[in-house]
Amino acid sequence: MFCRWLLENASTEFMQANINLAMSCLLGQRIVGYIGNTGIESWSGKAVFFIPKIDSDVKVEVEYSVDFASDDKEDFLQLRVWAR
């Protein structure tokens, strides 16, 4: 399930949408409606999820950064998956 979601949703036009989709998936939530350009100028963070639906020994770390105020930084969404 996670891999199917990742392949279908890992890249959209707006980085904020990619982050929102990843976080909602890992939280077991569903986003309804438009999630394109949110107007956020700068957003970064890191979160760790333990996904009992997939496997009790799986940990997923999400790290992301968006900064439209600076041309020097590169926007990214990174997912790391570990078996504990």
Sequence and secondary structure as in RCSB ss.txt:
>XXXX:A:sequence
MFCRWLLENASTEFMQANINLAMSCLLGQRIVGYIGNTGIESWSGKAVFFIPKIDSDVKVEVEYSVDFASDDKED
FLQLRVWAR
>XXXX:A:secstr
 HHHHHHHHS  SSHHHHHHHHHHHHHT    S  S    SEEEEEEEEE TTT TTEEEEEEEEEETT SSS  
EEEEEEEE 
